[in-house]
Amino acid sequence: MPDPIAGHHAELAPADLAICACLRREIDAALPVAESKVWHGHPVWFLSGNPIVGYAKRKSGVSLLFWSGQDFDAAGLKPEGKFEAAEARFPTEADIGLVQLRRWLGQSRQVQWDYKNIVKRKGALERLELTETVA
């Protein structure tokens, strides 16, 4: 079966591809049980059907979005949207701080809001109580 994220990457300019390839390597390493796919036109990783992290090409570089990032205790993310999401922007691959990125990815396994059921709850988010292993 073809890799949809690789297909997405094939359409990127070389500088953007370098950023996205680095992000993908780190996300895949940090979230080995996550399901990854192209969702709404962008690579996104899910744990138990809940969106956790994804990235998208923007005019100002590549935007890395954590759906529950506003509640991380690791600094460096900016609020995005009206829920609990937060993002970081990377104009170049050199702008990615791997130590910080890995900290955010670790937080993404521990801090999650239930986006999977947001429609069922009519726009209300609930914080998930997580066990050690999230599949």
HUJOWO-V891939 format. One record per pair of residues at least 24 apart in sequence whose C-alpha atoms are under 6 Angstrom apart, sorted by the first residue. I is the first residue (numbers start at 0). J is the second residue. Records with the same first field share a line. If there is no record, write none. Layout:
I=J  J
This chain:
18=92
32=134
46=134
47=134
49=114  115
59=90
60=89  90
61=88  89
62=87  88
63=87
67=111  112
71=106
